Every structure is written in structure tokens, then in C-alpha cells.
Amino acid sequence: MINYIGYSNFKKIKTVVKLFDLDSKLGELFNQVNPVEPSEWLLQTLEKARVFPLMNEKTKAERIVSPILLEITHIHRDKITFFLGENIDIDSSRDLAGPCDFFFALQTPKPYWWC
């Protein structure tokens, strides 16, 4: 039986950099960002979330982060796909696998992903 290292084990970037022998450098992640007005749906969703206590990370993710990421997905639906809670096997030599909270793929959605 393989014991997987879950993504939640990596709370500090220092740990990830050391374990995976990564290098880092400063730079601009987004060269130019054009402001976008939030939709009425997003504003209402965040307003409804505001009245509930945000007691833990899961609650914050479901009530705040997920709606924002869904809004981004809707705006860029012809360019990206949004995944939620999918298993990702990154490095079989280090047994890093498991569910990832959120991630985007830089490709258009495929019809079979929604089935």
C-alpha cells in the first residue's frame, strides 16, 4: 500500500522548495490585468456569505473563494477549465497525490468532463 503525501502537508513554501528542489525568482505574475466589474450573481453570493461565520478554511473556500473562481471561469470560459476537488498525481517518485482544492487548466472545457 502506498502512503501518499497530501497537498495539505505543504503549509510553507520553504518546505515545497526544499523537497522538490525548486528555484524561485521575483517577477510579475500578471503583466497587465484589466479590471472587470463583478457580476450581480457574484455580488449577491458574497453578500449572502458575509452573514455566515467563516469558522474554517473549508467554509471560506466554499463561500468566498469558489464563487470568485467560478466567476473567473465564466468570464474566460473559452480559454480555461476550472477543477474542484480533483485528484492529481504530481510526482510518483515522491508519492505526491490526492485531491486538490481548486485549479485551472489552460484549455477549453471538454464535454466529457461534465458527464
N, CA, C and O atoms as a GROMACS GRO file, in nm:
protein
  460
    1MET      N    1   0.084  -0.119   0.000
    1MET     CA    2   0.000   0.000   0.000
    1MET      C    3   0.088   0.125   0.000
    1MET      O    4   0.183   0.133   0.078
    2ILE      N    5   0.057   0.220  -0.086
    2ILE     CA    6   0.135   0.344  -0.097
    2ILE      C    7   0.077   0.446   0.000
    2ILE      O    8  -0.044   0.467   0.005
    3ASN      N    9   0.165   0.510   0.075
    3ASN     CA   10   0.123   0.620   0.160
    3ASN      C   11   0.148   0.750   0.085
    3ASN      O   12   0.263   0.788   0.062
    4TYR      N   13   0.042   0.816   0.047
    4TYR     CA   14   0.054   0.938  -0.030
    4TYR      C   15   0.078   1.057   0.061
    4TYR      O   16   0.027   1.064   0.173
    5ILE      N   17   0.157   1.150   0.011
    5ILE     CA   18   0.178   1.278   0.078
    5ILE      C   19   0.071   1.371   0.023
    5ILE      O   20   0.072   1.401  -0.096
    6GLY      N   21  -0.019   1.417   0.106
    6GLY     CA   22  -0.126   1.504   0.060
    6GLY      C   23  -0.078   1.647   0.043
    6GLY      O   24   0.020   1.688   0.105
    7TYR      N   25  -0.148   1.722  -0.041
    7TYR     CA   26  -0.114   1.863  -0.064
    7TYR      C   27  -0.123   1.944   0.065
    7TYR      O   28  -0.051   2.042   0.083
    8SER      N   29  -0.212   1.903   0.154
    8SER     CA   30  -0.229   1.977   0.279
    8SER      C   31  -0.107   1.968   0.370
    8SER      O   32  -0.097   2.043   0.466
    9ASN      N   33  -0.015   1.877   0.341
    9ASN     CA   34   0.108   1.867   0.420
    9ASN      C   35   0.205   1.981   0.392
    9ASN      O   36   0.302   2.000   0.465
   10PHE      N   37   0.180   2.056   0.286
   10PHE     CA   38   0.271   2.161   0.245
   10PHE      C   39   0.215   2.297   0.283
   10PHE      O   40   0.155   2.365   0.199
   11LYS      N   41   0.234   2.335   0.405
   11LYS     CA   42   0.181   2.462   0.456
   11LYS      C   43   0.277   2.578   0.431
   11LYS      O   44   0.235   2.694   0.433
   12LYS      N   45   0.404   2.549   0.407
   12LYS     CA   46   0.504   2.654   0.388
   12LYS      C   47   0.576   2.636   0.255
   12LYS      O   48   0.615   2.525   0.219
   13ILE      N   49   0.592   2.745   0.184
   13ILE     CA   50   0.660   2.740   0.054
   13ILE      C   51   0.803   2.690   0.070
   13ILE      O   52   0.856   2.624  -0.020
   14LYS      N   53   0.866   2.720   0.182
   14LYS     CA   54   1.003   2.676   0.209
   14LYS      C   55   1.013   2.523   0.203
   14LYS      O   56   1.111   2.469   0.151
   15THR      N   57   0.913   2.454   0.256
   15THR     CA   58   0.910   2.308   0.254
   15THR      C   59   0.900   2.255   0.111
   15THR      O   60   0.971   2.160   0.075
   16VAL      N   61   0.814   2.314   0.031
   16VAL     CA   62   0.795   2.271  -0.107
   16VAL      C   63   0.922   2.295  -0.189
   16VAL      O   64   0.964   2.208  -0.266
   17VAL      N   65   0.982   2.411  -0.172
   17VAL     CA   66   1.104   2.445  -0.246
   17VAL      C   67   1.216   2.345  -0.214
   17VAL      O   68   1.286   2.300  -0.304
   18LYS      N   69   1.231   2.312  -0.087
   18LYS     CA   70   1.338   2.220  -0.047
   18LYS      C   71   1.309   2.077  -0.095
   18LYS      O   72   1.396   2.013  -0.153
   19LEU      N   73   1.189   2.027  -0.072
   19LEU     CA   74   1.154   1.889  -0.106
   19LEU      C   75   1.163   1.863  -0.256
   19LEU      O   76   1.210   1.758  -0.298
   20PHE      N   77   1.118   1.958  -0.337
   20PHE     CA   78   1.114   1.938  -0.481
   20PHE      C   79   1.228   2.006  -0.554
   20PHE      O   80   1.229   2.015  -0.677
   21ASP      N   81   1.326   2.055  -0.478
   21ASP     CA   82   1.445   2.117  -0.535
   21ASP      C   83   1.408   2.224  -0.638
   21ASP      O   84   1.455   2.222  -0.752
   22LEU      N   85   1.324   2.317  -0.595
   22LEU     CA   86   1.277   2.424  -0.682
   22LEU      C   87   1.364   2.547  -0.668
   22LEU      O   88   1.438   2.563  -0.571
   23ASP      N   89   1.353   2.633  -0.766
   23ASP     CA   90   1.420   2.762  -0.762
   23ASP      C   91   1.312   2.868  -0.772
   23ASP      O   92   1.205   2.844  -0.828
   24SER      N   93   1.338   2.983  -0.718
   24SER     CA   94   1.238   3.089  -0.726
   24SER      C   95   1.305   3.220  -0.764
   24SER      O   96   1.424   3.241  -0.741
   25LYS      N   97   1.225   3.306  -0.822
   25LYS     CA   98   1.274   3.439  -0.857
   25LYS      C   99   1.156   3.534  -0.852
   25LYS      O  100   1.041   3.494  -0.869
   26LEU      N  101   1.186   3.659  -0.829
   26LEU     CA  102   1.082   3.760  -0.828
   26LEU      C  103   1.048   3.799  -0.970
   26LEU      O  104   1.134   3.804  -1.058
   27GLY      N  105   0.923   3.824  -0.992
   27GLY     CA  106   0.878   3.865  -1.124
   27GLY      C  107   0.730   3.896  -1.119
   27GLY      O  108   0.662   3.868  -1.020
   28GLU      N  109   0.681   3.952  -1.226
   28GLU     CA  110   0.540   3.983  -1.233
   28GLU      C  111   0.464   3.860  -1.279
   28GLU      O  112   0.494   3.803  -1.384
   29LEU      N  113   0.366   3.820  -1.201
   29LEU     CA  114   0.285   3.706  -1.238
   29LEU      C  115   0.190   3.743  -1.352
   29LEU      O  116   0.172   3.666  -1.447
   30PHE      N  117   0.132   3.860  -1.342
   30PHE     CA  118   0.041   3.908  -1.445
   30PHE      C  119   0.094   4.043  -1.495
   30PHE      O  120   0.096   4.140  -1.420
   31ASN      N  121   0.135   4.047  -1.620
   31ASN     CA  122   0.192   4.171  -1.673
   31ASN      C  123   0.090   4.284  -1.676
   31ASN      O  124   0.120   4.397  -1.638
   32GLN      N  125  -0.028   4.252  -1.721
   32GLN     CA  126  -0.130   4.355  -1.730
   32GLN      C  127  -0.265   4.293  -1.697
   32GLN      O  128  -0.308   4.198  -1.763
   33VAL      N  129  -0.329   4.347  -1.596
   33VAL     CA  130  -0.460   4.297  -1.556
   33VAL      C  131  -0.562   4.406  -1.582
   33VAL      O  132  -0.548   4.518  -1.534
   34ASN      N  133  -0.663   4.372  -1.657
   34ASN     CA  134  -0.771   4.466  -1.682
   34ASN      C  135  -0.881   4.445  -1.580
   34ASN      O  136  -0.932   4.334  -1.566
   35PRO      N  137  -0.919   4.550  -1.510
   35PRO     CA  138  -1.026   4.535  -1.411
   35PRO      C  139  -1.157   4.490  -1.477
   35PRO      O  140  -1.188   4.528  -1.589
   36VAL      N  141  -1.231   4.407  -1.404
   36VAL     CA  142  -1.358   4.356  -1.452
   36VAL      C  143  -1.462   4.382  -1.344
   36VAL      O  144  -1.437   4.358  -1.226
   37GLU      N  145  -1.577   4.430  -1.385
   37GLU     CA  146  -1.685   4.451  -1.290
   37GLU      C  147  -1.742   4.315  -1.250
   37GLU      O  148  -1.771   4.233  -1.337
   38PRO      N  149  -1.759   4.290  -1.121
   38PRO     CA  150  -1.819   4.162  -1.079
   38PRO      C  151  -1.965   4.156  -1.122
   38PRO      O  152  -2.034   4.258  -1.129
   39SER      N  153  -2.010   4.036  -1.151
   39SER     CA  154  -2.149   4.018  -1.192
   39SER      C  155  -2.240   4.036  -1.071
   39SER      O  156  -2.197   4.032  -0.956
   40GLU      N  157  -2.365   4.057  -1.101
   40GLU     CA  158  -2.465   4.069  -0.994
   40GLU      C  159  -2.471   3.940  -0.913
   40GLU      O  160  -2.487   3.943  -0.791
   41TRP      N  161  -2.457   3.826  -0.982
   41TRP     CA  162  -2.456   3.696  -0.913
   41TRP      C  163  -2.344   3.689  -0.809
   41TRP      O  164  -2.366   3.648  -0.695
   42LEU      N  165  -2.223   3.729  -0.849
   42LEU     CA  166  -2.110   3.724  -0.756
   42LEU      C  167  -2.132   3.819  -0.639
   42LEU      O  168  -2.107   3.782  -0.524
   43LEU      N  169  -2.177   3.938  -0.665
   43LEU     CA  170  -2.202   4.034  -0.557
   43LEU      C  171  -2.306   3.981  -0.459
   43LEU      O  172  -2.289   3.993  -0.338
   44GLN      N  173  -2.413   3.923  -0.510
   44GLN     CA  174  -2.517   3.867  -0.422
   44GLN      C  175  -2.465   3.747  -0.344
   44GLN      O  176  -2.496   3.732  -0.226
   45THR      N  177  -2.388   3.662  -0.410
   45THR     CA  178  -2.333   3.544  -0.344
   45THR      C  179  -2.240   3.582  -0.230
   45THR      O  180  -2.248   3.526  -0.121
   46LEU      N  181  -2.152   3.679  -0.254
   46LEU     CA  182  -2.060   3.723  -0.150
   46LEU      C  183  -2.134   3.795  -0.038
   46LEU      O  184  -2.094   3.785   0.079
   47GLU      N  185  -2.238   3.866  -0.070
   47GLU     CA  186  -2.318   3.933   0.032
   47GLU      C  187  -2.388   3.831   0.121
   47GLU      O  188  -2.394   3.847   0.242
   48LYS      N  189  -2.442   3.727   0.060
   48LYS     CA  190  -2.505   3.620   0.139
   48LYS      C  191  -2.403   3.549   0.227
   48LYS      O  192  -2.434   3.514   0.341
   49ALA      N  193  -2.283   3.529   0.176
   49ALA     CA  194  -2.177   3.461   0.253
   49ALA      C  195  -2.132   3.546   0.371
   49ALA      O  196  -2.087   3.493   0.473
   50ARG      N  197  -2.144   3.675   0.358
   50ARG     CA  198  -2.097   3.767   0.462
   50ARG      C  199  -2.172   3.750   0.594
   50ARG      O  200  -2.115   3.776   0.700
   51VAL      N  201  -2.295   3.708   0.589
   51VAL     CA  202  -2.374   3.697   0.712
   51VAL      C  203  -2.348   3.567   0.788
   51VAL      O  204  -2.392   3.553   0.903
   52PHE      N  205  -2.277   3.473   0.727
   52PHE     CA  206  -2.246   3.347   0.793
   52PHE      C  207  -2.105   3.350   0.849
   52PHE      O  208  -2.014   3.406   0.787
   53PRO      N  209  -2.084   3.290   0.967
   53PRO     CA  210  -1.948   3.289   1.022
   53PRO      C  211  -1.855   3.203   0.938
   53PRO      O  212  -1.892   3.094   0.893
   54LEU      N  213  -1.733   3.252   0.918
   54LEU     CA  214  -1.631   3.179   0.843
   54LEU      C  215  -1.537   3.115   0.944
   54LEU      O  216  -1.433   3.172   0.979
   55MET      N  217  -1.574   2.998   0.990
   55MET     CA  218  -1.504   2.933   1.101
   55MET      C  219  -1.379   2.856   1.061
   55MET      O  220  -1.291   2.834   1.144
   56ASN      N  221  -1.369   2.814   0.935
   56ASN     CA  222  -1.254   2.733   0.896
   56ASN      C  223  -1.223   2.753   0.748
   56ASN      O  224  -1.297   2.822   0.677
   57GLU      N  225  -1.115   2.694   0.703
   57GLU     CA  226  -1.071   2.712   0.564
   57GLU      C  227  -1.171   2.655   0.464
   57GLU      O  228  -1.191   2.713   0.357
   58LYS      N  229  -1.233   2.543   0.496
   58LYS     CA  230  -1.331   2.484   0.405
   58LYS      C  231  -1.449   2.578   0.384
   58LYS      O  232  -1.495   2.595   0.271
   59THR      N  233  -1.496   2.638   0.490
   59THR     CA  234  -1.607   2.732   0.479
   59THR      C  235  -1.568   2.853   0.396
   59THR      O  236  -1.644   2.897   0.309
   60LYS      N  237  -1.450   2.907   0.420
   60LYS     CA  238  -1.402   3.021   0.342
   60LYS      C  239  -1.391   2.984   0.195
   60LYS      O  240  -1.430   3.062   0.108
   61ALA      N  241  -1.338   2.865   0.167
   61ALA     CA  242  -1.321   2.821   0.029
   61ALA      C  243  -1.455   2.808  -0.041
   61ALA      O  244  -1.470   2.850  -0.157
   62GLU      N  245  -1.554   2.752   0.027
   62GLU     CA  246  -1.684   2.729  -0.036
   62GLU      C  247  -1.764   2.857  -0.052
   62GLU      O  248  -1.836   2.873  -0.152
   63ARG      N  249  -1.754   2.947   0.041
   63ARG     CA  250  -1.839   3.067   0.038
   63ARG      C  251  -1.775   3.188  -0.028
   63ARG      O  252  -1.846   3.276  -0.077
   64ILE      N  253  -1.642   3.194  -0.030
   64ILE     CA  254  -1.575   3.312  -0.085
   64ILE      C  255  -1.491   3.276  -0.207
   64ILE      O  256  -1.511   3.331  -0.316
   65VAL      N  257  -1.396   3.185  -0.190
   65VAL     CA  258  -1.301   3.155  -0.297
   65VAL      C  259  -1.370   3.090  -0.417
   65VAL      O  260  -1.348   3.132  -0.530
   66SER      N  261  -1.450   2.988  -0.393
   66SER     CA  262  -1.514   2.917  -0.503
   66SER      C  263  -1.602   3.008  -0.590
   66SER      O  264  -1.591   3.000  -0.712
   67PRO      N  265  -1.687   3.093  -0.533
   67PRO     CA  266  -1.765   3.182  -0.621
   67PRO      C  267  -1.678   3.275  -0.705
   67PRO      O  268  -1.711   3.302  -0.821
   68ILE      N  269  -1.569   3.323  -0.649
   68ILE     CA  270  -1.480   3.411  -0.726
   68ILE      C  271  -1.415   3.334  -0.841
   68ILE      O  272  -1.405   3.385  -0.952
   69LEU      N  273  -1.371   3.212  -0.813
   69LEU     CA  274  -1.310   3.130  -0.918
   69LEU      C  275  -1.412   3.090  -1.025
   69LEU      O  276  -1.379   3.082  -1.143
   70LEU      N  277  -1.536   3.066  -0.984
   70LEU     CA  278  -1.642   3.038  -1.081
   70LEU      C  279  -1.667   3.158  -1.171
   70LEU      O  280  -1.690   3.143  -1.291
   71GLU      N  281  -1.662   3.276  -1.113
   71GLU     CA  282  -1.680   3.399  -1.191
   71GLU      C  283  -1.567   3.413  -1.294
   71GLU      O  284  -1.592   3.447  -1.409
   72ILE      N  285  -1.445   3.387  -1.253
   72ILE     CA  286  -1.330   3.392  -1.345
   72ILE      C  287  -1.349   3.290  -1.457
   72ILE      O  288  -1.324   3.320  -1.574
   73THR      N  289  -1.393   3.171  -1.420
   73THR     CA  290  -1.416   3.067  -1.519
   73THR      C  291  -1.522   3.110  -1.619
   73THR      O  292  -1.508   3.088  -1.740
   74HIS      N  293  -1.628   3.170  -1.570
   74HIS     CA  294  -1.736   3.215  -1.660
   74HIS      C  295  -1.684   3.321  -1.757
   74HIS      O  296  -1.716   3.318  -1.876
   75ILE      N  297  -1.607   3.414  -1.708
   75ILE     CA  298  -1.553   3.522  -1.792
   75ILE      C  299  -1.461   3.465  -1.900
   75ILE      O  300  -1.461   3.513  -2.014
   76HIS      N  301  -1.381   3.364  -1.864
   76HIS     CA  302  -1.280   3.308  -1.956
   76HIS      C  303  -1.317   3.165  -2.000
   76HIS      O  304  -1.229   3.083  -2.022
   77ARG      N  305  -1.445   3.138  -2.011
   77ARG     CA  306  -1.492   3.001  -2.037
   77ARG      C  307  -1.444   2.942  -2.168
   77ARG      O  308  -1.446   2.820  -2.185
   78ASP      N  309  -1.400   3.024  -2.261
   78ASP     CA  310  -1.349   2.972  -2.387
   78ASP      C  311  -1.199   2.945  -2.384
   78ASP      O  312  -1.142   2.900  -2.483
   79LYS      N  313  -1.135   2.972  -2.269
   79LYS     CA  314  -0.989   2.957  -2.259
   79LYS      C  315  -0.944   2.864  -2.147
   79LYS      O  316  -0.839   2.802  -2.158
   80ILE      N  317  -1.022   2.855  -2.039
   80ILE     CA  318  -0.977   2.778  -1.923
   80ILE      C  319  -1.086   2.682  -1.875
   80ILE      O  320  -1.204   2.696  -1.907
   81THR      N  321  -1.042   2.584  -1.799
   81THR     CA  322  -1.132   2.491  -1.732
   81THR      C  323  -1.100   2.496  -1.583
   81THR      O  324  -0.984   2.500  -1.543
   82PHE      N  325  -1.204   2.496  -1.504
   82PHE     CA  326  -1.192   2.505  -1.358
   82PHE      C  327  -1.221   2.367  -1.299
   82PHE      O  328  -1.322   2.304  -1.332
   83PHE      N  329  -1.132   2.321  -1.212
   83PHE     CA  330  -1.149   2.193  -1.146
   83PHE      C  331  -1.158   2.215  -0.995
   83PHE      O  332  -1.093   2.304  -0.940
   84LEU      N  333  -1.239   2.134  -0.932
   84LEU     CA  334  -1.263   2.144  -0.789
   84LEU      C  335  -1.259   2.005  -0.728
   84LEU      O  336  -1.338   1.918  -0.766
   85GLY      N  337  -1.167   1.982  -0.634
   85GLY     CA  338  -1.161   1.855  -0.563
   85GLY      C  339  -1.116   1.736  -0.646
   85GLY      O  340  -1.145   1.622  -0.610
   86GLU      N  341  -1.046   1.761  -0.754
   86GLU     CA  342  -0.996   1.652  -0.839
   86GLU      C  343  -0.867   1.594  -0.782
   86GLU      O  344  -0.788   1.665  -0.720
   87ASN      N  345  -0.847   1.465  -0.804
   87ASN     CA  346  -0.721   1.402  -0.765
   87ASN      C  347  -0.615   1.435  -0.870
   87ASN      O  348  -0.640   1.427  -0.990
   88ILE      N  349  -0.497   1.470  -0.822
   88ILE     CA  350  -0.386   1.500  -0.911
   88ILE      C  351  -0.264   1.423  -0.860
   88ILE      O  352  -0.225   1.436  -0.744
   89ASP      N  353  -0.205   1.342  -0.947
   89ASP     CA  354  -0.083   1.272  -0.914
   89ASP      C  355   0.033   1.348  -0.978
   89ASP      O  356   0.050   1.345  -1.099
   90ILE      N  357   0.112   1.416  -0.896
   90ILE     CA  358   0.217   1.503  -0.945
   90ILE      C  359   0.350   1.431  -0.960
   90ILE      O  360   0.414   1.440  -1.066
   91ASP      N  361   0.393   1.361  -0.857
   91ASP     CA  362   0.528   1.305  -0.858
   91ASP      C  363   0.524   1.165  -0.799
   91ASP      O  364   0.524   1.149  -0.677
   92SER      N  365   0.521   1.064  -0.885
   92SER     CA  366   0.510   0.927  -0.836
   92SER      C  367   0.633   0.884  -0.758
   92SER      O  368   0.623   0.796  -0.672
   93SER      N  369   0.750   0.942  -0.786
   93SER     CA  370   0.870   0.905  -0.712
   93SER      C  371   0.864   0.952  -0.567
   93SER      O  372   0.931   0.896  -0.481
   94ARG      N  373   0.783   1.054  -0.541
   94ARG     CA  374   0.768   1.104  -0.404
   94ARG      C  375   0.627   1.075  -0.350
   94ARG      O  376   0.591   1.119  -0.241
   95ASP      N  377   0.550   1.001  -0.428
   95ASP     CA  378   0.414   0.964  -0.389
   95ASP      C  379   0.327   1.084  -0.354
   95ASP      O  380   0.246   1.078  -0.262
   96LEU      N  381   0.343   1.192  -0.426
   96LEU     CA  382   0.260   1.310  -0.404
   96LEU      C  383   0.134   1.297  -0.487
   96LEU      O  384   0.138   1.297  -0.610
   97ALA      N  385   0.023   1.285  -0.418
   97ALA     CA  386  -0.105   1.267  -0.487
   97ALA      C  387  -0.217   1.306  -0.392
   97ALA      O  388  -0.196   1.328  -0.273
   98GLY      N  389  -0.334   1.315  -0.449
   98GLY     CA  390  -0.451   1.341  -0.367
   98GLY      C  391  -0.537   1.451  -0.424
   98GLY      O  392  -0.506   1.507  -0.529
   99PRO      N  393  -0.645   1.481  -0.353
   99PRO     CA  394  -0.736   1.584  -0.404
   99PRO      C  395  -0.678   1.723  -0.388
   99PRO      O  396  -0.615   1.756  -0.287
  100CYS      N  397  -0.699   1.804  -0.489
  100CYS     CA  398  -0.655   1.943  -0.489
  100CYS      C  399  -0.779   2.029  -0.477
  100CYS      O  400  -0.878   2.004  -0.546
  101ASP      N  401  -0.776   2.130  -0.392
  101ASP     CA  402  -0.896   2.212  -0.371
  101ASP      C  403  -0.945   2.274  -0.501
  101ASP      O  404  -1.057   2.247  -0.544
  102PHE      N  405  -0.862   2.356  -0.564
  102PHE     CA  406  -0.901   2.425  -0.687
  102PHE      C  407  -0.781   2.431  -0.781
  102PHE      O  408  -0.667   2.444  -0.736
  103PHE      N  409  -0.807   2.421  -0.910
  103PHE     CA  410  -0.704   2.453  -1.006
  103PHE      C  411  -0.767   2.480  -1.141
  103PHE      O  412  -0.878   2.434  -1.171
  104PHE      N  413  -0.696   2.556  -1.222
  104PHE     CA  414  -0.737   2.588  -1.358
  104PHE      C  415  -0.649   2.512  -1.456
  104PHE      O  416  -0.531   2.488  -1.428
  105ALA      N  417  -0.705   2.476  -1.568
  105ALA     CA  418  -0.628   2.423  -1.681
  105ALA      C  419  -0.643   2.523  -1.794
  105ALA      O  420  -0.752   2.572  -1.822
  106LEU      N  421  -0.533   2.552  -1.858
  106LEU     CA  422  -0.533   2.649  -1.968
  106LEU      C  423  -0.574   2.579  -2.097
  106LEU      O  424  -0.494   2.563  -2.190
  107GLN      N  425  -0.699   2.537  -2.100
  107GLN     CA  426  -0.757   2.475  -2.219
  107GLN      C  427  -0.908   2.484  -2.209
  107GLN      O  428  -0.964   2.500  -2.100
  108THR      N  429  -0.972   2.474  -2.322
  108THR     CA  430  -1.118   2.484  -2.322
  108THR      C  431  -1.178   2.359  -2.259
  108THR      O  432  -1.121   2.250  -2.270
  109PRO      N  433  -1.291   2.373  -2.194
  109PRO     CA  434  -1.356   2.256  -2.133
  109PRO      C  435  -1.393   2.151  -2.238
  109PRO      O  436  -1.430   2.184  -2.351
  110LYS      N  437  -1.381   2.027  -2.200
  110LYS     CA  438  -1.420   1.915  -2.286
  110LYS      C  439  -1.557   1.866  -2.241
  110LYS      O  440  -1.586   1.864  -2.122
  111PRO      N  441  -1.643   1.828  -2.335
  111PRO     CA  442  -1.779   1.787  -2.298
  111PRO      C  443  -1.783   1.669  -2.202
  111PRO      O  444  -1.872   1.663  -2.117
  112TYR      N  445  -1.690   1.576  -2.213
  112TYR     CA  446  -1.693   1.459  -2.126
  112TYR      C  447  -1.655   1.489  -1.982
  112TYR      O  448  -1.682   1.408  -1.893
  113TRP      N  449  -1.594   1.605  -1.956
  113TRP     CA  450  -1.559   1.642  -1.818
  113TRP      C  451  -1.683   1.667  -1.736
  113TRP      O  452  -1.680   1.654  -1.613
  114TRP      N  453  -1.792   1.702  -1.800
  114TRP     CA  454  -1.912   1.740  -1.725
  114TRP      C  455  -2.006   1.623  -1.707
  114TRP      O  456  -2.111   1.638  -1.645
  115CYS      N  457  -1.971   1.506  -1.760
  115CYS     CA  458  -2.059   1.390  -1.750
  115CYS      C  459  -2.031   1.309  -1.626
  115CYS      O  460  -2.096   1.208  -1.602
   0.00000   0.00000   0.00000
